[in-house]
Amino acid sequence: MRSEPTPFEGGPMDGQVLPVHLGPTGHPPKWYEIPVPAPDGGPPTVLLYERVTAGHTKRLGLHKGWKYTYLPEGTKPRIRWPWTKPPRP
């Protein structure tokens, strides 16, 4: 399985570069979760990072790779399919 060195921005992993496995399409996963064990033995805290483009080239606008940015709220947004009804209040 191929991997790619991917930088992390924000949060506790700021400035770190980790090898991230690529999927069948050649892209790293959309979300990267890092479980951090609790010191008192409770449930682990999960650090959540979202994949974004690292930048674009000047002439053609092609993306230069991927990086992960920290999401402090720690929850993934729900997938919204066009055929589902909105949640009731």
PDB file of N, CA, C and O in Angstrom:
ATOM      1  N   MET A   1       0.848  -1.164   0.000  1.00  0.00           N
ATOM      2  CA  MET A   1       0.000   0.000   0.000  1.00  0.00           C
ATOM      3  C   MET A   1       0.902   1.237   0.000  1.00  0.00           C
ATOM      4  O   MET A   1       1.866   1.308   0.762  1.00  0.00           O
ATOM      5  N   ARG A   2       0.592   2.184  -0.834  1.00  0.00           N
ATOM      6  CA  ARG A   2       1.381   3.402  -0.910  1.00  0.00           C
ATOM      7  C   ARG A   2       1.048   4.341   0.229  1.00  0.00           C
ATOM      8  O   ARG A   2      -0.068   4.345   0.748  1.00  0.00           O
ATOM      9  N   SER A   3       2.035   5.138   0.610  1.00  0.00           N
ATOM     10  CA  SER A   3       1.808   6.181   1.607  1.00  0.00           C
ATOM     11  C   SER A   3       2.495   7.446   1.128  1.00  0.00           C
ATOM     12  O   SER A   3       3.384   7.410   0.277  1.00  0.00           O
ATOM     13  N   GLU A   4       2.065   8.564   1.693  1.00  0.00           N
ATOM     14  CA  GLU A   4       2.571   9.868   1.293  1.00  0.00           C
ATOM     15  C   GLU A   4       2.833  10.691   2.551  1.00  0.00           C
ATOM     16  O   GLU A   4       1.982  10.726   3.439  1.00  0.00           O
ATOM     17  N   PRO A   5       3.996  11.362   2.655  1.00  0.00           N
ATOM     18  CA  PRO A   5       4.221  12.224   3.822  1.00  0.00           C
ATOM     19  C   PRO A   5       3.267  13.414   3.770  1.00  0.00           C
ATOM     20  O   PRO A   5       3.290  14.189   2.814  1.00  0.00           O
ATOM     21  N   THR A   6       2.436  13.559   4.789  1.00  0.00           N
ATOM     22  CA  THR A   6       1.394  14.581   4.803  1.00  0.00           C
ATOM     23  C   THR A   6       1.571  15.472   6.031  1.00  0.00           C
ATOM     24  O   THR A   6       1.655  14.967   7.151  1.00  0.00           O
ATOM     25  N   PRO A   7       1.630  16.819   5.831  1.00  0.00           N
ATOM     26  CA  PRO A   7       1.778  17.725   6.976  1.00  0.00           C
ATOM     27  C   PRO A   7       0.460  17.936   7.710  1.00  0.00           C
ATOM     28  O   PRO A   7      -0.619  17.823   7.128  1.00  0.00           O
ATOM     29  N   PHE A   8       0.569  18.244   9.000  1.00  0.00           N
ATOM     30  CA  PHE A   8      -0.578  18.541   9.853  1.00  0.00           C
ATOM     31  C   PHE A   8      -0.465  19.981  10.319  1.00  0.00           C
ATOM     32  O   PHE A   8       0.626  20.443  10.655  1.00  0.00           O
ATOM     33  N   GLU A   9      -1.599  20.705  10.342  1.00  0.00           N
ATOM     34  CA  GLU A   9      -1.625  22.096  10.798  1.00  0.00           C
ATOM     35  C   GLU A   9      -2.631  22.253  11.926  1.00  0.00           C
ATOM     36  O   GLU A   9      -3.742  21.727  11.862  1.00  0.00           O
ATOM     37  N   GLY A  10      -2.231  22.980  12.953  1.00  0.00           N
ATOM     38  CA  GLY A  10      -3.116  23.270  14.073  1.00  0.00           C
ATOM     39  C   GLY A  10      -3.185  22.134  15.074  1.00  0.00           C
ATOM     40  O   GLY A  10      -2.857  20.988  14.770  1.00  0.00           O
ATOM     41  N   GLY A  11      -3.620  22.481  16.274  1.00  0.00           N
ATOM     42  CA  GLY A  11      -3.789  21.485  17.319  1.00  0.00           C
ATOM     43  C   GLY A  11      -2.461  20.935  17.823  1.00  0.00           C
ATOM     44  O   GLY A  11      -1.410  21.523  17.570  1.00  0.00           O
ATOM     45  N   PRO A  12      -2.499  19.827  18.522  1.00  0.00           N
ATOM     46  CA  PRO A  12      -1.288  19.250  19.097  1.00  0.00           C
ATOM     47  C   PRO A  12      -0.308  18.709  18.053  1.00  0.00           C
ATOM     48  O   PRO A  12       0.878  18.575  18.353  1.00  0.00           O
ATOM     49  N   MET A  13      -0.761  18.400  16.855  1.00  0.00           N
ATOM     50  CA  MET A  13       0.105  17.834  15.820  1.00  0.00           C
ATOM     51  C   MET A  13       0.670  18.903  14.885  1.00  0.00           C
ATOM     52  O   MET A  13       1.194  18.562  13.824  1.00  0.00           O
ATOM     53  N   ASP A  14       0.581  20.180  15.245  1.00  0.00           N
ATOM     54  CA  ASP A  14       1.016  21.277  14.376  1.00  0.00           C
ATOM     55  C   ASP A  14       2.493  21.117  13.999  1.00  0.00           C
ATOM     56  O   ASP A  14       3.352  20.961  14.867  1.00  0.00           O
ATOM     57  N   GLY A  15       2.772  21.158  12.708  1.00  0.00           N
ATOM     58  CA  GLY A  15       4.132  21.062  12.212  1.00  0.00           C
ATOM     59  C   GLY A  15       4.635  19.648  12.004  1.00  0.00           C
ATOM     60  O   GLY A  15       5.725  19.470  11.458  1.00  0.00           O
ATOM     61  N   GLN A  16       3.892  18.642  12.413  1.00  0.00           N
ATOM     62  CA  GLN A  16       4.310  17.250  12.246  1.00  0.00           C
ATOM     63  C   GLN A  16       4.024  16.794  10.816  1.00  0.00           C
ATOM     64  O   GLN A  16       3.069  17.258  10.192  1.00  0.00           O
ATOM     65  N   VAL A  17       4.829  15.910  10.312  1.00  0.00           N
ATOM     66  CA  VAL A  17       4.608  15.282   9.009  1.00  0.00           C
ATOM     67  C   VAL A  17       4.606  13.771   9.229  1.00  0.00           C
ATOM     68  O   VAL A  17       5.590  13.197   9.695  1.00  0.00           O
ATOM     69  N   LEU A  18       3.479  13.136   8.883  1.00  0.00           N
ATOM     70  CA  LEU A  18       3.335  11.688   9.075  1.00  0.00           C
ATOM     71  C   LEU A  18       3.085  11.008   7.733  1.00  0.00           C
ATOM     72  O   LEU A  18       2.459  11.600   6.854  1.00  0.00           O
ATOM     73  N   PRO A  19       3.563   9.777   7.559  1.00  0.00           N
ATOM     74  CA  PRO A  19       3.205   9.033   6.347  1.00  0.00           C
ATOM     75  C   PRO A  19       1.765   8.534   6.468  1.00  0.00           C
ATOM     76  O   PRO A  19       1.433   7.807   7.405  1.00  0.00           O
ATOM     77  N   VAL A  20       0.916   8.926   5.524  1.00  0.00           N
ATOM     78  CA  VAL A  20      -0.498   8.552   5.552  1.00  0.00           C
ATOM     79  C   VAL A  20      -0.755   7.640   4.356  1.00  0.00           C
ATOM     80  O   VAL A  20      -0.371   7.960   3.231  1.00  0.00           O
ATOM     81  N   HIS A  21      -1.407   6.501   4.604  1.00  0.00           N
ATOM     82  CA  HIS A  21      -1.718   5.553   3.532  1.00  0.00           C
ATOM     83  C   HIS A  21      -2.716   6.167   2.564  1.00  0.00           C
ATOM     84  O   HIS A  21      -3.657   6.850   2.967  1.00  0.00           O
ATOM     85  N   LEU A  22      -2.495   5.910   1.279  1.00  0.00           N
ATOM     86  CA  LEU A  22      -3.390   6.403   0.239  1.00  0.00           C
ATOM     87  C   LEU A  22      -4.427   5.342  -0.098  1.00  0.00           C
ATOM     88  O   LEU A  22      -4.169   4.143   0.009  1.00  0.00           O
ATOM     89  N   GLY A  23      -5.594   5.800  -0.504  1.00  0.00           N
ATOM     90  CA  GLY A  23      -6.657   4.881  -0.880  1.00  0.00           C
ATOM     91  C   GLY A  23      -6.511   4.421  -2.317  1.00  0.00           C
ATOM     92  O   GLY A  23      -5.506   4.729  -2.958  1.00  0.00           O
ATOM     93  N   PRO A  24      -7.489   3.690  -2.842  1.00  0.00           N
ATOM     94  CA  PRO A  24      -7.424   3.191  -4.219  1.00  0.00           C
ATOM     95  C   PRO A  24      -7.418   4.309  -5.269  1.00  0.00           C
ATOM     96  O   PRO A  24      -6.964   4.093  -6.392  1.00  0.00           O
ATOM     97  N   THR A  25      -7.909   5.483  -4.920  1.00  0.00           N
ATOM     98  CA  THR A  25      -7.917   6.601  -5.864  1.00  0.00           C
ATOM     99  C   THR A  25      -6.627   7.407  -5.816  1.00  0.00           C
ATOM    100  O   THR A  25      -6.446   8.316  -6.626  1.00  0.00           O
ATOM    101  N   GLY A  26      -5.725   7.097  -4.884  1.00  0.00           N
ATOM    102  CA  GLY A  26      -4.479   7.842  -4.763  1.00  0.00           C
ATOM    103  C   GLY A  26      -4.568   9.026  -3.826  1.00  0.00           C
ATOM    104  O   GLY A  26      -3.627   9.815  -3.743  1.00  0.00           O
ATOM    105  N   HIS A  27      -5.682   9.172  -3.116  1.00  0.00           N
ATOM    106  CA  HIS A  27      -5.868  10.263  -2.170  1.00  0.00           C
ATOM    107  C   HIS A  27      -5.801   9.733  -0.741  1.00  0.00           C
ATOM    108  O   HIS A  27      -6.190   8.594  -0.483  1.00  0.00           O
ATOM    109  N   PRO A  28      -5.305  10.559   0.197  1.00  0.00           N
ATOM    110  CA  PRO A  28      -5.400  10.155   1.607  1.00  0.00           C
ATOM    111  C   PRO A  28      -6.844  10.252   2.078  1.00  0.00           C
ATOM    112  O   PRO A  28      -7.662  10.871   1.397  1.00  0.00           O
ATOM    113  N   PRO A  29      -7.185   9.661   3.220  1.00  0.00           N
ATOM    114  CA  PRO A  29      -8.574   9.716   3.694  1.00  0.00           C
ATOM    115  C   PRO A  29      -9.018  11.141   3.985  1.00  0.00           C
ATOM    116  O   PRO A  29      -8.207  11.994   4.345  1.00  0.00           O
ATOM    117  N   LYS A  30     -10.318  11.392   3.827  1.00  0.00           N
ATOM    118  CA  LYS A  30     -10.894  12.736   4.046  1.00  0.00           C
ATOM    119  C   LYS A  30     -10.722  13.178   5.496  1.00  0.00           C
ATOM    120  O   LYS A  30     -10.490  14.360   5.749  1.00  0.00           O
ATOM    121  N   TRP A  31     -10.830  12.266   6.444  1.00  0.00           N
ATOM    122  CA  TRP A  31     -10.707  12.565   7.865  1.00  0.00           C
ATOM    123  C   TRP A  31      -9.602  11.715   8.457  1.00  0.00           C
ATOM    124  O   TRP A  31      -9.434  10.558   8.071  1.00  0.00           O
ATOM    125  N   TYR A  32      -8.843  12.275   9.392  1.00  0.00           N
ATOM    126  CA  TYR A  32      -7.785  11.537  10.085  1.00  0.00           C
ATOM    127  C   TYR A  32      -8.047  11.687  11.575  1.00  0.00           C
ATOM    128  O   TYR A  32      -8.018  12.796  12.109  1.00  0.00           O
ATOM    129  N   GLU A  33      -8.302  10.574  12.243  1.00  0.00           N
ATOM    130  CA  GLU A  33      -8.616  10.588  13.672  1.00  0.00           C
ATOM    131  C   GLU A  33      -7.435  10.032  14.458  1.00  0.00           C
ATOM    132  O   GLU A  33      -6.883   8.988  14.112  1.00  0.00           O
ATOM    133  N   ILE A  34      -7.053  10.742  15.525  1.00  0.00           N
ATOM    134  CA  ILE A  34      -5.959  10.306  16.382  1.00  0.00           C
ATOM    135  C   ILE A  34      -6.514  10.135  17.790  1.00  0.00           C
ATOM    136  O   ILE A  34      -6.822  11.132  18.445  1.00  0.00           O
ATOM    137  N   PRO A  35      -6.655   8.889  18.283  1.00  0.00           N
ATOM    138  CA  PRO A  35      -7.130   8.697  19.650  1.00  0.00           C
ATOM    139  C   PRO A  35      -6.000   8.963  20.649  1.00  0.00           C
ATOM    140  O   PRO A  35      -4.895   8.442  20.497  1.00  0.00           O
ATOM    141  N   VAL A  36      -6.282   9.769  21.661  1.00  0.00           N
ATOM    142  CA  VAL A  36      -5.316  10.084  22.716  1.00  0.00           C
ATOM    143  C   VAL A  36      -5.863   9.500  24.013  1.00  0.00           C
ATOM    144  O   VAL A  36      -6.938   9.904  24.457  1.00  0.00           O
ATOM    145  N   PRO A  37      -5.144   8.548  24.640  1.00  0.00           N
ATOM    146  CA  PRO A  37      -5.672   7.923  25.855  1.00  0.00           C
ATOM    147  C   PRO A  37      -5.772   8.927  27.007  1.00  0.00           C
ATOM    148  O   PRO A  37      -4.927   9.810  27.156  1.00  0.00           O
ATOM    149  N   ALA A  38      -6.814   8.774  27.811  1.00  0.00           N
ATOM    150  CA  ALA A  38      -7.009   9.630  28.981  1.00  0.00           C
ATOM    151  C   ALA A  38      -6.063   9.192  30.096  1.00  0.00           C
ATOM    152  O   ALA A  38      -5.827   7.995  30.262  1.00  0.00           O
ATOM    153  N   PRO A  39      -5.511  10.146  30.871  1.00  0.00           N
ATOM    154  CA  PRO A  39      -4.573   9.771  31.927  1.00  0.00           C
ATOM    155  C   PRO A  39      -5.209   8.976  33.065  1.00  0.00           C
ATOM    156  O   PRO A  39      -4.529   8.199  33.734  1.00  0.00           O
ATOM    157  N   ASP A  40      -6.516   9.167  33.287  1.00  0.00           N
ATOM    158  CA  ASP A  40      -7.172   8.460  34.389  1.00  0.00           C
ATOM    159  C   ASP A  40      -7.800   7.133  33.966  1.00  0.00           C
ATOM    160  O   ASP A  40      -8.498   6.502  34.760  1.00  0.00           O
ATOM    161  N   GLY A  41      -7.564   6.704  32.728  1.00  0.00           N
ATOM    162  CA  GLY A  41      -8.102   5.437  32.256  1.00  0.00           C
ATOM    163  C   GLY A  41      -9.497   5.537  31.686  1.00  0.00           C
ATOM    164  O   GLY A  41     -10.103   4.508  31.389  1.00  0.00           O
ATOM    165  N   GLY A  42     -10.031   6.732  31.522  1.00  0.00           N
ATOM    166  CA  GLY A  42     -11.361   6.927  30.950  1.00  0.00           C
ATOM    167  C   GLY A  42     -11.346   6.753  29.438  1.00  0.00           C
ATOM    168  O   GLY A  42     -10.372   6.259  28.871  1.00  0.00           O
ATOM    169  N   PRO A  43     -12.433   7.161  28.792  1.00  0.00           N
ATOM    170  CA  PRO A  43     -12.484   7.037  27.337  1.00  0.00           C
ATOM    171  C   PRO A  43     -11.456   7.972  26.678  1.00  0.00           C
ATOM    172  O   PRO A  43     -11.211   9.070  27.178  1.00  0.00           O
ATOM    173  N   PRO A  44     -10.863   7.547  25.576  1.00  0.00           N
ATOM    174  CA  PRO A  44      -9.839   8.373  24.931  1.00  0.00           C
ATOM    175  C   PRO A  44     -10.442   9.605  24.256  1.00  0.00           C
ATOM    176  O   PRO A  44     -11.589   9.586  23.808  1.00  0.00           O
ATOM    177  N   THR A  45      -9.653  10.667  24.193  1.00  0.00           N
ATOM    178  CA  THR A  45     -10.025  11.865  23.448  1.00  0.00           C
ATOM    179  C   THR A  45      -9.592  11.656  22.003  1.00  0.00           C
ATOM    180  O   THR A  45      -8.502  11.143  21.751  1.00  0.00           O
ATOM    181  N   VAL A  46     -10.435  12.047  21.054  1.00  0.00           N
ATOM    182  CA  VAL A  46     -10.120  11.854  19.640  1.00  0.00           C
ATOM    183  C   VAL A  46      -9.829  13.219  19.019  1.00  0.00           C
ATOM    184  O   VAL A  46     -10.665  14.122  19.048  1.00  0.00           O
ATOM    185  N   LEU A  47      -8.622  13.353  18.453  1.00  0.00           N
ATOM    186  CA  LEU A  47      -8.261  14.554  17.702  1.00  0.00           C
ATOM    187  C   LEU A  47      -8.679  14.329  16.259  1.00  0.00           C
ATOM    188  O   LEU A  47      -8.365  13.292  15.675  1.00  0.00           O
ATOM    189  N   LEU A  48      -9.388  15.301  15.674  1.00  0.00           N
ATOM    190  CA  LEU A  48      -9.925  15.142  14.326  1.00  0.00           C
ATOM    191  C   LEU A  48      -9.272  16.145  13.391  1.00  0.00           C
ATOM    192  O   LEU A  48      -9.241  17.344  13.668  1.00  0.00           O
ATOM    193  N   TYR A  49      -8.754  15.641  12.283  1.00  0.00           N
ATOM    194  CA  TYR A  49      -8.133  16.470  11.257  1.00  0.00           C
ATOM    195  C   TYR A  49      -8.847  16.239   9.934  1.00  0.00           C
ATOM    196  O   TYR A  49      -9.209  15.109   9.608  1.00  0.00           O
ATOM    197  N   GLU A  50      -9.052  17.321   9.167  1.00  0.00           N
ATOM    198  CA  GLU A  50      -9.731  17.245   7.878  1.00  0.00           C
ATOM    199  C   GLU A  50      -8.731  17.477   6.753  1.00  0.00           C
ATOM    200  O   GLU A  50      -7.855  18.335   6.862  1.00  0.00           O
ATOM    201  N   ARG A  51      -8.861  16.716   5.675  1.00  0.00           N
ATOM    202  CA  ARG A  51      -7.973  16.862   4.522  1.00  0.00           C
ATOM    203  C   ARG A  51      -8.377  18.074   3.691  1.00  0.00           C
ATOM    204  O   ARG A  51      -9.546  18.232   3.339  1.00  0.00           O
ATOM    205  N   VAL A  52      -7.404  18.932   3.379  1.00  0.00           N
ATOM    206  CA  VAL A  52      -7.614  20.082   2.501  1.00  0.00           C
ATOM    207  C   VAL A  52      -6.446  20.131   1.513  1.00  0.00           C
ATOM    208  O   VAL A  52      -5.415  19.495   1.736  1.00  0.00           O
ATOM    209  N   THR A  53      -6.606  20.882   0.426  1.00  0.00           N
ATOM    210  CA  THR A  53      -5.510  21.002  -0.532  1.00  0.00           C
ATOM    211  C   THR A  53      -4.394  21.848   0.061  1.00  0.00           C
ATOM    212  O   THR A  53      -4.651  22.811   0.784  1.00  0.00           O
ATOM    213  N   ALA A  54      -3.155  21.484  -0.248  1.00  0.00           N
ATOM    214  CA  ALA A  54      -1.993  22.190   0.295  1.00  0.00           C
ATOM    215  C   ALA A  54      -1.733  23.499  -0.447  1.00  0.00           C
ATOM    216  O   ALA A  54      -1.069  24.382   0.096  1.00  0.00           O
ATOM    217  N   GLY A  55      -2.224  23.643  -1.641  1.00  0.00           N
ATOM    218  CA  GLY A  55      -2.024  24.861  -2.421  1.00  0.00           C
ATOM    219  C   GLY A  55      -2.320  24.592  -3.887  1.00  0.00           C
ATOM    220  O   GLY A  55      -2.665  23.475  -4.271  1.00  0.00           O
ATOM    221  N   HIS A  56      -2.178  25.639  -4.701  1.00  0.00           N
ATOM    222  CA  HIS A  56      -2.447  25.533  -6.131  1.00  0.00           C
ATOM    223  C   HIS A  56      -1.288  26.124  -6.914  1.00  0.00           C
ATOM    224  O   HIS A  56      -0.613  27.037  -6.439  1.00  0.00           O
ATOM    225  N   THR A  57      -1.055  25.602  -8.116  1.00  0.00           N
ATOM    226  CA  THR A  57      -0.032  26.164  -8.984  1.00  0.00           C
ATOM    227  C   THR A  57      -0.543  27.464  -9.589  1.00  0.00           C
ATOM    228  O   THR A  57      -1.753  27.671  -9.689  1.00  0.00           O
ATOM    229  N   LYS A  58       0.363  28.331  -9.987  1.00  0.00           N
ATOM    230  CA  LYS A  58      -0.037  29.644 -10.501  1.00  0.00           C
ATOM    231  C   LYS A  58      -0.684  29.567 -11.881  1.00  0.00           C
ATOM    232  O   LYS A  58      -1.723  30.186 -12.111  1.00  0.00           O
ATOM    233  N   ARG A  59      -0.090  28.825 -12.789  1.00  0.00           N
ATOM    234  CA  ARG A  59      -0.577  28.853 -14.169  1.00  0.00           C
ATOM    235  C   ARG A  59      -1.842  28.038 -14.397  1.00  0.00           C
ATOM    236  O   ARG A  59      -2.819  28.551 -14.943  1.00  0.00           O
ATOM    237  N   LEU A  60      -1.835  26.796 -13.993  1.00  0.00           N
ATOM    238  CA  LEU A  60      -2.951  25.910 -14.327  1.00  0.00           C
ATOM    239  C   LEU A  60      -3.941  25.708 -13.195  1.00  0.00           C
ATOM    240  O   LEU A  60      -5.034  25.189 -13.419  1.00  0.00           O
ATOM    241  N   GLY A  61      -3.582  26.106 -11.989  1.00  0.00           N
ATOM    242  CA  GLY A  61      -4.486  25.941 -10.855  1.00  0.00           C
ATOM    243  C   GLY A  61      -4.576  24.513 -10.344  1.00  0.00           C
ATOM    244  O   GLY A  61      -5.541  24.161  -9.665  1.00  0.00           O
ATOM    245  N   LEU A  62      -3.580  23.680 -10.663  1.00  0.00           N
ATOM    246  CA  LEU A  62      -3.574  22.309 -10.169  1.00  0.00           C
ATOM    247  C   LEU A  62      -3.195  22.292  -8.698  1.00  0.00           C
ATOM    248  O   LEU A  62      -2.427  23.141  -8.245  1.00  0.00           O
ATOM    249  N   HIS A  63      -3.723  21.338  -7.954  1.00  0.00           N
ATOM    250  CA  HIS A  63      -3.399  21.304  -6.528  1.00  0.00           C
ATOM    251  C   HIS A  63      -2.027  20.663  -6.325  1.00  0.00           C
ATOM    252  O   HIS A  63      -1.625  19.783  -7.086  1.00  0.00           O
ATOM    253  N   LYS A  64      -1.315  21.115  -5.292  1.00  0.00           N
ATOM    254  CA  LYS A  64       0.056  20.679  -5.016  1.00  0.00           C
ATOM    255  C   LYS A  64       0.134  19.549  -4.009  1.00  0.00           C
ATOM    256  O   LYS A  64       1.234  19.214  -3.568  1.00  0.00           O
ATOM    257  N   GLY A  65      -0.946  18.965  -3.639  1.00  0.00           N
ATOM    258  CA  GLY A  65      -0.936  17.889  -2.651  1.00  0.00           C
ATOM    259  C   GLY A  65      -1.970  18.159  -1.575  1.00  0.00           C
ATOM    260  O   GLY A  65      -2.867  18.986  -1.740  1.00  0.00           O
ATOM    261  N   TRP A  66      -1.822  17.440  -0.463  1.00  0.00           N
ATOM    262  CA  TRP A  66      -2.804  17.520   0.618  1.00  0.00           C
ATOM    263  C   TRP A  66      -2.125  17.856   1.930  1.00  0.00           C
ATOM    264  O   TRP A  66      -0.927  17.633   2.105  1.00  0.00           O
ATOM    265  N   LYS A  67      -2.913  18.398   2.851  1.00  0.00           N
ATOM    266  CA  LYS A  67      -2.494  18.607   4.230  1.00  0.00           C
ATOM    267  C   LYS A  67      -3.729  18.403   5.096  1.00  0.00           C
ATOM    268  O   LYS A  67      -4.856  18.406   4.600  1.00  0.00           O
ATOM    269  N   TYR A  68      -3.510  18.226   6.380  1.00  0.00           N
ATOM    270  CA  TYR A  68      -4.613  18.044   7.319  1.00  0.00           C
ATOM    271  C   TYR A  68      -4.678  19.250   8.243  1.00  0.00           C
ATOM    272  O   TYR A  68      -3.654  19.687   8.770  1.00  0.00           O
ATOM    273  N   THR A  69      -5.883  19.794   8.445  1.00  0.00           N
ATOM    274  CA  THR A  69      -6.088  20.903   9.375  1.00  0.00           C
ATOM    275  C   THR A  69      -6.922  20.411  10.549  1.00  0.00           C
ATOM    276  O   THR A  69      -7.784  19.546  10.397  1.00  0.00           O
ATOM    277  N   TYR A  70      -6.655  20.968  11.705  1.00  0.00           N
ATOM    278  CA  TYR A  70      -7.286  20.544  12.964  1.00  0.00           C
ATOM    279  C   TYR A  70      -8.693  21.100  13.077  1.00  0.00           C
ATOM    280  O   TYR A  70      -8.930  22.268  12.771  1.00  0.00           O
ATOM    281  N   LEU A  71      -9.628  20.266  13.517  1.00  0.00           N
ATOM    282  CA  LEU A  71     -10.994  20.692  13.816  1.00  0.00           C
ATOM    283  C   LEU A  71     -11.188  20.614  15.323  1.00  0.00           C
ATOM    284  O   LEU A  71     -11.335  19.519  15.865  1.00  0.00           O
ATOM    285  N   PRO A  72     -11.193  21.766  16.020  1.00  0.00           N
ATOM    286  CA  PRO A  72     -11.260  21.721  17.485  1.00  0.00           C
ATOM    287  C   PRO A  72     -12.568  21.161  18.035  1.00  0.00           C
ATOM    288  O   PRO A  72     -12.573  20.642  19.151  1.00  0.00           O
ATOM    289  N   GLU A  73     -13.683  21.243  17.296  1.00  0.00           N
ATOM    290  CA  GLU A  73     -14.945  20.717  17.826  1.00  0.00           C
ATOM    291  C   GLU A  73     -14.925  19.192  17.883  1.00  0.00           C
ATOM    292  O   GLU A  73     -15.645  18.602  18.688  1.00  0.00           O
ATOM    293  N   GLY A  74     -14.120  18.545  17.049  1.00  0.00           N
ATOM    294  CA  GLY A  74     -13.919  17.104  17.148  1.00  0.00           C
ATOM    295  C   GLY A  74     -15.055  16.244  16.652  1.00  0.00           C
ATOM    296  O   GLY A  74     -15.131  15.073  17.025  1.00  0.00           O
ATOM    297  N   THR A  75     -15.958  16.778  15.812  1.00  0.00           N
ATOM    298  CA  THR A  75     -17.036  15.965  15.266  1.00  0.00           C
ATOM    299  C   THR A  75     -17.052  16.108  13.750  1.00  0.00           C
ATOM    300  O   THR A  75     -16.852  17.195  13.208  1.00  0.00           O
ATOM    301  N   LYS A  76     -17.296  14.981  13.079  1.00  0.00           N
ATOM    302  CA  LYS A  76     -17.414  15.014  11.626  1.00  0.00           C
ATOM    303  C   LYS A  76     -18.797  15.532  11.249  1.00  0.00           C
ATOM    304  O   LYS A  76     -19.773  15.210  11.925  1.00  0.00           O
ATOM    305  N   PRO A  77     -18.904  16.325  10.189  1.00  0.00           N
ATOM    306  CA  PRO A  77     -20.247  16.708   9.744  1.00  0.00           C
ATOM    307  C   PRO A  77     -20.975  15.490   9.169  1.00  0.00           C
ATOM    308  O   PRO A  77     -20.360  14.606   8.572  1.00  0.00           O
ATOM    309  N   ARG A  78     -22.278  15.463   9.359  1.00  0.00           N
ATOM    310  CA  ARG A  78     -23.070  14.351   8.832  1.00  0.00           C
ATOM    311  C   ARG A  78     -23.160  14.440   7.320  1.00  0.00           C
ATOM    312  O   ARG A  78     -23.178  15.528   6.746  1.00  0.00           O
ATOM    313  N   ILE A  79     -23.215  13.280   6.687  1.00  0.00           N
ATOM    314  CA  ILE A  79     -23.396  13.249   5.235  1.00  0.00           C
ATOM    315  C   ILE A  79     -24.845  13.607   4.936  1.00  0.00           C
ATOM    316  O   ILE A  79     -25.763  12.995   5.482  1.00  0.00           O
ATOM    317  N   ARG A  80     -25.051  14.586   4.082  1.00  0.00           N
ATOM    318  CA  ARG A  80     -26.396  15.024   3.716  1.00  0.00           C
ATOM    319  C   ARG A  80     -26.687  14.560   2.297  1.00  0.00           C
ATOM    320  O   ARG A  80     -26.150  15.103   1.332  1.00  0.00           O
ATOM    321  N   TRP A  81     -27.540  13.553   2.181  1.00  0.00           N
ATOM    322  CA  TRP A  81     -27.928  13.070   0.869  1.00  0.00           C
ATOM    323  C   TRP A  81     -29.084  13.918   0.368  1.00  0.00           C
ATOM    324  O   TRP A  81     -29.900  14.370   1.171  1.00  0.00           O
ATOM    325  N   PRO A  82     -29.178  14.148  -0.939  1.00  0.00           N
ATOM    326  CA  PRO A  82     -30.258  15.013  -1.455  1.00  0.00           C
ATOM    327  C   PRO A  82     -31.660  14.451  -1.243  1.00  0.00           C
ATOM    328  O   PRO A  82     -32.625  15.216  -1.244  1.00  0.00           O
ATOM    329  N   TRP A  83     -31.801  13.153  -1.063  1.00  0.00           N
ATOM    330  CA  TRP A  83     -33.117  12.563  -0.937  1.00  0.00           C
ATOM    331  C   TRP A  83     -33.573  12.395   0.511  1.00  0.00           C
ATOM    332  O   TRP A  83     -34.682  11.916   0.748  1.00  0.00           O
ATOM    333  N   THR A  84     -32.750  12.773   1.479  1.00  0.00           N
ATOM    334  CA  THR A  84     -33.172  12.645   2.875  1.00  0.00           C
ATOM    335  C   THR A  84     -33.922  13.882   3.344  1.00  0.00           C
ATOM    336  O   THR A  84     -33.709  14.988   2.847  1.00  0.00           O
ATOM    337  N   LYS A  85     -34.788  13.672   4.293  1.00  0.00           N
ATOM    338  CA  LYS A  85     -35.557  14.787   4.843  1.00  0.00           C
ATOM    339  C   LYS A  85     -34.717  15.526   5.881  1.00  0.00           C
ATOM    340  O   LYS A  85     -33.874  14.904   6.528  1.00  0.00           O
ATOM    341  N   PRO A  86     -34.918  16.827   6.060  1.00  0.00           N
ATOM    342  CA  PRO A  86     -34.198  17.539   7.099  1.00  0.00           C
ATOM    343  C   PRO A  86     -34.651  17.073   8.483  1.00  0.00           C
ATOM    344  O   PRO A  86     -35.792  16.638   8.637  1.00  0.00           O
ATOM    345  N   PRO A  87     -33.778  17.155   9.492  1.00  0.00           N
ATOM    346  CA  PRO A  87     -34.175  16.697  10.837  1.00  0.00           C
ATOM    347  C   PRO A  87     -35.280  17.593  11.412  1.00  0.00           C
ATOM    348  O   PRO A  87     -35.318  18.798  11.160  1.00  0.00           O
ATOM    349  N   ARG A  88     -36.174  16.976  12.186  1.00  0.00           N
ATOM    350  CA  ARG A  88     -37.262  17.730  12.810  1.00  0.00           C
ATOM    351  C   ARG A  88     -36.751  18.452  14.049  1.00  0.00           C
ATOM    352  O   ARG A  88     -35.940  17.905  14.796  1.00  0.00           O
ATOM    353  N   PRO A  89     -37.217  19.673  14.273  1.00  0.00           N
ATOM    354  CA  PRO A  89     -36.781  20.401  15.482  1.00  0.00           C
ATOM    355  C   PRO A  89     -37.416  19.900  16.745  1.00  0.00           C
ATOM    356  O   PRO A  89     -37.138  20.421  17.825  1.00  0.00           O
TER     357      PRO A  89
END
